[in-house]
Amino acid sequence: MYFDGAVNSTGSGIGAVLISPDGRYYPVAAKIDFLCTNNVAEYEACILGLQAAIDFKVKELEVFGDSMLTIFQTLGQWKTKDAKLVSYHEYLEKLTENFEDISFTYTPRMNNQFADALATLASMVSITKENFIEPLEIEITKGLAHCNAIEASEAKPW
């Protein structure tokens, strides 16, 4: 799972992408409807991805993020000093109990482009309370494709 948060002048958004062992991508994104810091957005994104993995009944998960703070605090290498982040950290730790095996790895931003794009797009979307957004479902079907093949003749049609 890759996750990322984005905070900019248009708002805040979070994104995560689950990648199955057979290479299928399952993207999730959300707009954050409150003012927050980039660190809060990163925690929100990681939590979103973990919740999606739990919904998919994933038991083994590798988590990658470009937020050193989120990754190293989750690994226990850094202390969570910011009072605003303590509850996020505690909730994230609670979510990890749903997995038989889970790992967290820092990855450079250039390796996290898909989640970054999801978060950035989510941050830019203007959503009002009156809007209802249908979830986007992407499906790949395997089967025969049919087409009409029209063969052109060398003869002139006129």
ROSE-4610 file (N, C-alpha, C; in Angstrom, 1 decimal, always signed):
// ROSE-4610
residu = [M/M/M/Y/Y/Y/F/F/F/D/D/D/G/G/G/A/A/A/V/V/V/N/N/N/S/S/S/T/T/T/G/G/G/S/S/S/G/G/G/I/I/I/G/G/G/A/A/A/V/V/V/L/L/L/I/I/I/S/S/S/P/P/P/D/D/D/G/G/G/R/R/R/Y/Y/Y/Y/Y/Y/P/P/P/V/V/V/A/A/A/A/A/A/K/K/K/I/I/I/D/D/D/F/F/F/L/L/L/C/C/C/T/T/T/N/N/N/N/N/N/V/V/V/A/A/A/E/E/E/Y/Y/Y/E/E/E/A/A/A/C/C/C/I/I/I/L/L/L/G/G/G/L/L/L/Q/Q/Q/A/A/A/A/A/A/I/I/I/D/D/D/F/F/F/K/K/K/V/V/V/K/K/K/E/E/E/L/L/L/E/E/E/V/V/V/F/F/F/G/G/G/D/D/D/S/S/S/M/M/M/L/L/L/T/T/T/I/I/I/F/F/F/Q/Q/Q/T/T/T/L/L/L/G/G/G/Q/Q/Q/W/W/W/K/K/K/T/T/T/K/K/K/D/D/D/A/A/A/K/K/K/L/L/L/V/V/V/S/S/S/Y/Y/Y/H/H/H/E/E/E/Y/Y/Y/L/L/L/E/E/E/K/K/K/L/L/L/T/T/T/E/E/E/N/N/N/F/F/F/E/E/E/D/D/D/I/I/I/S/S/S/F/F/F/T/T/T/Y/Y/Y/T/T/T/P/P/P/R/R/R/M/M/M/N/N/N/N/N/N/Q/Q/Q/F/F/F/A/A/A/D/D/D/A/A/A/L/L/L/A/A/A/T/T/T/L/L/L/A/A/A/S/S/S/M/M/M/V/V/V/S/S/S/I/I/I/T/T/T/K/K/K/E/E/E/N/N/N/F/F/F/I/I/I/E/E/E/P/P/P/L/L/L/E/E/E/I/I/I/E/E/E/I/I/I/T/T/T/K/K/K/G/G/G/L/L/L/A/A/A/H/H/H/C/C/C/N/N/N/A/A/A/I/I/I/E/E/E/A/A/A/S/S/S/E/E/E/A/A/A/K/K/K/P/P/P/W/W/W]
num = [1/1/1/2/2/2/3/3/3/4/4/4/5/5/5/6/6/6/7/7/7/8/8/8/9/9/9/10/10/10/11/11/11/12/12/12/13/13/13/14/14/14/15/15/15/16/16/16/17/17/17/18/18/18/19/19/19/20/20/20/21/21/21/22/22/22/23/23/23/24/24/24/25/25/25/26/26/26/27/27/27/28/28/28/29/29/29/30/30/30/31/31/31/32/32/32/33/33/33/34/34/34/35/35/35/36/36/36/37/37/37/38/38/38/39/39/39/40/40/40/41/41/41/42/42/42/43/43/43/44/44/44/45/45/45/46/46/46/47/47/47/48/48/48/49/49/49/50/50/50/51/51/51/52/52/52/53/53/53/54/54/54/55/55/55/56/56/56/57/57/57/58/58/58/59/59/59/60/60/60/61/61/61/62/62/62/63/63/63/64/64/64/65/65/65/66/66/66/67/67/67/68/68/68/69/69/69/70/70/70/71/71/71/72/72/72/73/73/73/74/74/74/75/75/75/76/76/76/77/77/77/78/78/78/79/79/79/80/80/80/81/81/81/82/82/82/83/83/83/84/84/84/85/85/85/86/86/86/87/87/87/88/88/88/89/89/89/90/90/90/91/91/91/92/92/92/93/93/93/94/94/94/95/95/95/96/96/96/97/97/97/98/98/98/99/99/99/100/100/100/101/101/101/102/102/102/103/103/103/104/104/104/105/105/105/106/106/106/107/107/107/108/108/108/109/109/109/110/110/110/111/111/111/112/112/112/113/113/113/114/114/114/115/115/115/116/116/116/117/117/117/118/118/118/119/119/119/120/120/120/121/121/121/122/122/122/123/123/123/124/124/124/125/125/125/126/126/126/127/127/127/128/128/128/129/129/129/130/130/130/131/131/131/132/132/132/133/133/133/134/134/134/135/135/135/136/136/136/137/137/137/138/138/138/139/139/139/140/140/140/141/141/141/142/142/142/143/143/143/144/144/144/145/145/145/146/146/146/147/147/147/148/148/148/149/149/149/150/150/150/151/151/151/152/152/152/153/153/153/154/154/154/155/155/155/156/156/156/157/157/157/158/158/158]
x = [+0.8/+0.0/+0.9/+0.6/+1.2/+0.2/+0.7/-0.2/+0.4/-0.4/+0.1/-1.0/-0.6/-1.5/-1.0/-2.0/-1.6/-2.4/-1.7/-2.3/-1.8/-2.7/-2.4/-3.4/-3.3/-4.2/-5.7/-5.9/-7.3/-7.9/-7.1/-7.7/-6.7/-7.3/-6.5/-7.1/-6.2/-6.7/-5.8/-6.3/-5.5/-5.8/-4.8/-4.9/-4.1/-4.5/-3.8/-4.1/-3.2/-3.4/-2.9/-3.8/-3.5/-3.1/-2.0/-1.6/-1.6/-2.4/-2.6/-1.3/-1.1/+0.1/+0.1/-1.1/-1.0/-1.0/-0.7/-0.5/-1.7/-2.9/-4.0/-4.0/-4.4/-4.4/-5.8/-5.9/-7.1/-6.9/-7.3/-7.0/-8.2/-7.9/-8.9/-8.4/-9.3/-9.0/-10.1/-9.8/-10.8/-10.4/-11.3/-11.1/-11.2/-10.3/-10.4/-11.1/-12.2/-13.1/-12.8/-11.6/-11.2/-9.7/-9.4/-8.0/-7.1/-6.0/-5.0/-3.6/-2.7/-1.3/-0.9/+0.2/+0.6/+0.8/+1.3/+1.5/+0.2/-0.8/-2.1/-2.7/-2.5/-3.0/-2.3/-1.0/-0.2/-0.8/-1.0/-1.6/-3.0/-3.8/-5.2/-5.1/-4.1/-3.9/-3.5/-2.6/-2.2/-3.4/-4.1/-5.3/-6.3/-6.6/-7.5/-7.1/-5.8/-5.3/-5.4/-5.1/-5.2/-6.7/-7.6/-9.0/-9.5/-9.0/-9.3/-8.8/-7.5/-6.9/-7.7/-8.2/-9.0/-10.3/-10.9/-12.2/-12.0/-10.8/-10.5/-10.0/-10.0/-9.6/-8.2/-7.3/-5.9/-5.3/-4.4/-3.8/-2.3/-1.7/-0.3/-0.2/+0.5/+0.6/+1.9/+2.4/+3.6/+3.1/+3.5/+3.1/+4.2/+4.0/+5.1/+4.5/+5.3/+4.9/+6.1/+5.9/+7.0/+7.1/+6.3/+6.3/+7.2/+8.4/+9.3/+8.7/+8.0/+7.4/+6.4/+5.5/+4.5/+5.2/+6.1/+6.7/+7.6/+8.4/+9.4/+8.7/+7.6/+6.8/+6.1/+5.6/+4.9/+5.9/+7.1/+8.1/+8.7/+8.3/+8.8/+10.2/+10.7/+12.1/+12.0/+10.9/+10.7/+9.6/+9.6/+8.5/+7.5/+6.2/+5.1/+5.0/+5.6/+5.6/+4.4/+4.0/+2.9/+1.6/+1.0/-0.3/-1.4/-1.4/-2.4/-2.2/-1.0/-0.7/-0.9/-0.9/-0.9/-2.1/-3.3/-4.5/-4.5/-3.9/-3.7/-2.8/-1.7/-0.7/-1.3/-2.1/-2.7/-3.7/-4.5/-5.5/-4.8/-3.8/-3.0/-2.5/-1.9/-1.4/-2.5/-3.7/-4.8/-5.2/-5.2/-5.5/-4.5/-3.3/-2.2/-2.5/-3.3/-3.6/-4.4/-5.0/-5.9/-5.1/-3.8/-3.0/-2.1/-1.9/-1.0/+0.5/+0.7/+2.1/+2.0/+2.6/+2.6/+3.9/+4.4/+5.6/+5.5/+6.3/+6.2/+7.6/+7.6/+8.9/+8.8/+9.8/+9.9/+10.3/+9.7/+10.0/+10.1/+11.1/+11.2/+9.9/+9.7/+8.5/+8.3/+9.4/+9.4/+8.8/+8.9/+8.4/+6.9/+6.4/+5.0/+4.1/+4.3/+3.6/+2.1/+1.7/+0.3/-0.5/-0.1/-0.8/-0.7/+0.4/+0.5/-0.5/-0.6/-1.6/-3.0/-3.4/-4.7/-5.0/-4.0/-4.1/-4.3/-3.4/-3.5/-4.8/-5.3/-6.6/-7.7/-7.7/-8.7/-8.7/-7.5/-7.4/-8.0/-8.0/-8.4/-9.9/-10.6/-12.0/-12.8/-13.8/-14.7/-16.0/-16.2/-17.3/-18.2/-19.5/-20.4/-21.3/-21.9/-22.8/-23.9/-24.3/-25.4/-25.0/-23.7/-23.2/-23.1/-23.5/-23.3/-22.4/-21.3/-20.4/-20.4/-20.8/-20.8/-19.4/-19.1/-17.8/-17.4/-16.1/-15.6/-15.2/-15.7/-15.3/-14.6/-13.4/-12.6/-12.5/-12.9/-12.9/-12.2/-11.4/-10.8/-11.5/-12.1/-12.7/-11.9/-11.8/-11.1/-12.1/-11.9/-12.8/-12.5/-13.2/-13.0/-13.5/-12.8/-13.2/-13.7/-14.8/-15.4/-15.4/-15.1/-15.2/-15.6/-16.1/-16.4/-15.2/-14.7/-13.6/-14.1/-13.8/-14.3/-13.0/-13.1/-11.9/-12.1/-11.2/-11.3/-10.8/-11.4/-11.0/-10.1/-9.4/-8.5/-9.3/-10.5/-11.3/-11.8/-11.9/-12.4/-13.9/-14.4/-15.8/-16.7/-16.2/-17.0/-17.0]
y = [-1.2/+0.0/+1.2/+2.2/+3.5/+4.5/+5.5/+6.6/+7.9/+9.0/+10.3/+11.3/+12.4/+13.5/+14.8/+15.6/+16.9/+18.0/+19.1/+20.3/+21.4/+22.2/+23.3/+24.4/+25.4/+26.6/+26.2/+25.1/+24.7/+23.8/+23.3/+22.4/+21.3/+20.3/+19.1/+17.8/+16.9/+15.6/+14.5/+13.3/+12.1/+11.0/+10.2/+9.1/+8.0/+6.8/+5.6/+4.6/+3.7/+2.7/+1.4/+0.4/-0.9/-1.7/-2.4/-3.2/-4.7/-5.5/-6.9/-7.6/-8.8/-9.6/-9.9/-9.9/-10.1/-8.8/-7.7/-6.4/-5.6/-5.9/-5.1/-3.9/-2.7/-1.5/-1.2/-0.8/-0.4/+1.0/+2.0/+3.4/+3.9/+4.6/+5.3/+6.7/+7.6/+9.1/+9.7/+10.8/+11.6/+13.0/+13.9/+15.3/+15.5/+16.2/+16.5/+17.8/+17.8/+18.9/+19.7/+19.9/+20.7/+21.2/+22.3/+22.8/+21.8/+21.5/+20.6/+20.9/+20.3/+20.4/+19.3/+19.3/+18.2/+16.9/+17.0/+15.8/+15.2/+15.9/+15.4/+14.7/+15.3/+14.8/+13.4/+13.4/+12.1/+11.0/+11.3/+10.3/+9.9/+10.9/+10.6/+9.6/+9.9/+9.1/+7.6/+7.5/+6.2/+5.4/+6.1/+5.5/+5.1/+5.9/+5.6/+4.3/+4.2/+3.0/+1.8/+1.9/+0.8/+0.3/+1.3/+0.9/+0.2/+0.7/+0.0/-1.4/-1.6/-3.0/-3.9/-3.3/-4.1/-4.5/-3.5/-3.8/-5.0/-5.0/-6.1/-7.4/-7.4/-8.5/-8.9/-7.9/-8.2/-8.6/-9.6/-10.0/-9.7/-9.6/-9.2/-7.9/-6.9/-5.6/-5.0/-4.5/-3.6/-2.2/-1.3/+0.1/+1.0/+1.8/+2.7/+4.1/+5.0/+6.4/+7.3/+8.6/+9.5/+10.5/+10.2/+11.0/+10.3/+10.9/+10.3/+10.4/+11.4/+11.5/+10.4/+10.2/+9.1/+7.7/+7.5/+6.1/+5.9/+6.9/+6.6/+6.7/+7.4/+7.4/+6.0/+5.5/+4.2/+3.1/+3.2/+2.2/+2.4/+3.4/+3.6/+4.3/+4.7/+5.3/+6.8/+7.4/+8.8/+8.9/+9.8/+10.0/+10.9/+10.7/+11.6/+12.7/+13.8/+15.0/+15.9/+16.1/+17.0/+16.5/+17.2/+16.8/+16.5/+17.2/+16.9/+15.6/+15.0/+13.8/+12.6/+12.8/+11.6/+10.7/+11.3/+10.5/+9.8/+10.4/+9.8/+8.6/+8.8/+7.7/+6.6/+6.8/+5.8/+5.0/+5.7/+5.0/+4.2/+4.7/+4.0/+2.7/+2.8/+1.6/+0.6/+1.1/+0.2/-0.6/+0.1/-0.5/-1.6/-1.4/-2.4/-3.7/-3.8/-5.0/-5.9/-5.4/-6.2/-7.1/-6.9/-7.6/-8.6/-9.8/-10.8/-10.3/-9.6/-9.1/-7.8/-6.8/-5.5/-4.8/-4.1/-3.4/-2.0/-1.1/+0.3/+0.7/+1.2/+1.6/+3.0/+3.8/+5.1/+4.9/+5.7/+5.7/+7.1/+7.4/+8.8/+9.2/+10.5/+11.0/+10.5/+10.4/+10.0/+8.5/+7.7/+6.4/+6.3/+7.4/+7.5/+8.3/+8.3/+9.2/+8.9/+7.7/+7.3/+7.9/+7.6/+8.1/+9.6/+10.2/+11.7/+12.3/+11.7/+12.2/+12.1/+11.0/+10.8/+11.9/+12.1/+13.1/+14.5/+14.8/+16.2/+16.4/+15.4/+15.6/+15.7/+14.9/+15.0/+16.4/+17.0/+18.3/+19.4/+19.2/+20.3/+20.2/+19.1/+18.9/+19.8/+20.5/+21.3/+20.5/+20.2/+19.4/+20.1/+20.2/+20.8/+19.7/+20.1/+19.1/+18.6/+19.3/+18.9/+17.9/+17.8/+16.9/+15.5/+14.5/+13.1/+12.6/+12.0/+11.5/+10.0/+9.4/+7.9/+7.4/+6.3/+5.8/+5.3/+5.5/+5.0/+3.6/+2.7/+1.3/+1.0/+0.5/+0.1/-1.4/-2.0/-3.4/-3.8/-4.9/-5.4/-6.8/-7.0/-8.2/-9.0/-10.3/-11.1/-11.8/-11.7/-12.4/-12.0/-12.6/-12.3/-10.9/-10.2/-8.9/-9.2/-8.6/-8.8/-7.4/-7.5/-6.3/-6.6/-5.7/-5.8/-5.5/-6.4/-6.1/-5.9/-4.8/-4.5/-4.5/-5.4/-5.5/-4.6/-3.8/-3.0/-3.7/-3.6/-4.2/-3.3/-3.8/-3.0/-2.3/-2.8/-2.2/-0.8/+0.0/+1.4/+1.3/+2.0/+1.9/+2.7/+3.5/+4.3/+3.8]
z = [+0.0/+0.0/+0.0/-0.8/-0.9/-0.4/+0.3/+0.8/+0.7/+0.6/+0.6/+0.9/+1.5/+1.8/+1.1/+0.8/+0.1/+0.7/+1.1/+1.6/+0.7/+0.2/-0.7/-0.6/-1.4/-1.3/-1.6/-2.3/-2.7/-1.7/-0.8/+0.2/+0.5/+1.2/+1.6/+1.0/+0.6/+0.1/+0.5/+0.5/+0.9/-0.2/-0.3/-1.3/-0.9/-1.3/-1.0/-2.1/-2.4/-3.4/-2.9/-2.9/-2.5/-3.8/-3.7/-4.9/-4.5/-5.2/-4.8/-5.3/-4.7/-5.2/-6.7/-7.3/-8.8/-9.6/-8.9/-9.6/-9.8/-9.2/-9.4/-8.5/-9.0/-8.2/-7.7/-6.5/-5.9/-5.2/-5.9/-5.4/-4.6/-3.5/-2.7/-2.4/-2.4/-2.2/-1.5/-0.8/-0.1/+0.1/+0.1/+0.4/+1.9/+2.5/+3.9/+4.1/+4.9/+5.0/+6.2/+6.6/+7.7/+7.5/+8.1/+8.0/+8.7/+8.1/+8.7/+8.2/+8.9/+8.5/+7.6/+6.9/+6.0/+6.8/+8.0/+8.8/+9.2/+9.5/+9.8/+8.5/+7.4/+6.1/+5.8/+6.1/+5.9/+6.8/+8.1/+8.9/+8.5/+8.0/+7.5/+6.3/+5.4/+4.2/+4.6/+5.5/+6.0/+6.6/+7.4/+8.0/+7.0/+6.0/+4.9/+4.2/+3.9/+3.2/+4.1/+5.4/+6.3/+6.4/+6.5/+6.6/+5.3/+4.2/+2.9/+2.9/+3.4/+3.4/+4.4/+5.5/+6.4/+5.8/+5.0/+4.3/+3.3/+2.7/+1.7/+2.4/+3.7/+4.5/+4.3/+4.0/+3.9/+5.2/+5.2/+6.5/+6.5/+5.4/+5.3/+4.4/+4.9/+4.2/+4.4/+3.2/+3.2/+3.0/+3.8/+3.7/+3.3/+2.3/+1.8/+1.8/+2.3/+2.3/+2.3/+1.8/+1.7/+2.8/+3.9/+5.1/+6.1/+6.3/+7.2/+8.6/+9.0/+10.3/+10.5/+9.6/+9.8/+9.9/+9.0/+8.9/+10.2/+10.5/+11.6/+13.0/+13.1/+14.4/+14.5/+13.4/+13.4/+13.7/+13.2/+13.5/+14.9/+15.6/+17.0/+17.0/+15.9/+15.9/+16.2/+16.1/+16.5/+17.4/+18.4/+19.3/+18.7/+19.1/+18.7/+19.7/+19.4/+20.3/+20.1/+18.9/+18.6/+19.1/+20.0/+20.6/+19.6/+18.5/+17.5/+16.8/+16.8/+16.1/+17.0/+18.3/+19.3/+19.0/+18.9/+18.7/+17.3/+16.3/+15.0/+15.1/+15.8/+16.0/+16.7/+17.8/+18.6/+17.8/+17.0/+16.1/+15.0/+14.4/+13.4/+14.1/+15.3/+16.0/+16.2/+16.6/+16.8/+15.5/+14.4/+13.1/+12.7/+13.1/+12.7/+13.3/+14.4/+15.1/+14.3/+13.2/+12.3/+11.3/+11.3/+10.4/+11.0/+10.4/+10.9/+10.7/+9.6/+9.3/+8.6/+9.2/+8.6/+8.7/+7.7/+7.7/+7.2/+7.6/+7.2/+6.7/+5.5/+4.8/+4.2/+4.5/+3.9/+2.4/+1.6/+0.1/-0.3/-1.2/-1.7/-2.5/-2.6/-3.2/-4.7/-5.4/-6.8/-6.9/-5.9/-5.9/-5.4/-5.1/-4.5/-5.4/-6.7/-7.6/-7.7/-7.7/-7.8/-6.6/-5.4/-4.2/-4.1/-4.6/-4.6/-5.5/-6.7/-7.7/-7.1/-6.5/-5.9/-4.8/-4.0/-2.9/-3.5/-4.5/-5.1/-5.8/-6.5/-7.2/-6.1/-5.1/-4.0/-3.4/-3.2/-2.6/-3.5/-4.8/-5.7/-6.0/-5.7/-6.0/-5.1/-5.7/-4.9/-4.6/-3.4/-3.0/-2.0/-2.3/-1.4/-0.8/+0.3/+1.0/+0.1/-0.9/-1.7/-2.8/-3.0/-4.1/-3.5/-4.4/-4.1/-5.1/-4.7/-5.7/-5.7/-6.8/-7.0/-6.9/-6.3/-6.3/-7.7/-8.0/-9.3/-9.2/-10.0/-10.0/-11.3/-11.1/-12.3/-12.3/-13.5/-13.6/-14.9/-14.8/-16.0/-16.2/-17.4/-17.7/-18.7/-18.5/-19.5/-20.4/-21.6/-22.6/-24.0/-24.9/-26.3/-26.6/-27.5/-28.0/-29.4/-29.7/-31.1/-31.8/-33.1/-33.9/-35.3/-36.0/-37.4/-38.3/-39.0/-39.8/-41.3/-41.8/-43.2/-44.1/-45.0/-45.9/-47.1/-47.4/-48.6/-49.8/-50.9/-52.1/-52.9/-53.8/-54.7/-55.8/-56.0/-57.1/-56.7/-57.6/-57.3/-57.2/-56.1/-55.8/-56.8/-57.7/-58.6/-59.9]
